[in-house]
Amino acid sequence: MKTIPAIAFKAKNKENRYLSDGPDCGDWSDENLDVTNIEDALCLVRKDKERPTDDDVDSFFHMLQFLDWVDAMDIKEHYYPVHVDLTEAQYNVMKKRNDWGNNE
């Protein structure tokens, strides 16, 4: 089965928990809304569907600096980037939720 490589942000000091892709995706039983279902996690996926690199993660954090509603340092302090493989179904859920459009 073909998978799509991505980077998710794994919670430090928590077993199998990831940074959620926003409050609508968060697990409300967790104090930080961290999720166990990877399709509800914030993931970095390249348009060309190649494996994300350290440069992609750096670019993501650089972009966050310009947003006033998120603290990149807080993410770096409490999460670390990990490579994950998404199924086509998981990718499609994220694509629809985030309105990534048709980038085939």
URBEL-V245269 format. One record per pair of residues at least 12 apart in sequence whose C-alpha atoms are under 6 Angstrom apart, sorted by the first residue. I is the first residue (numbers start at 1). J is the second residue. Records with the same first field share a line. If there is no record, write none. Layout:
I=J, J
This chain:
3=85, 86, 87
4=85, 86
5=51, 84, 85
6=44, 45, 83, 84
7=43, 44, 82, 83, 84
8=42, 43, 81, 82
9=79, 80, 81
10=79, 80
11=78, 79
12=78, 79
16=36
17=34, 35, 36
18=34, 35, 41
19=34, 41, 42
20=34, 35, 40, 41, 42
21=40, 41, 42
25=40
39=90
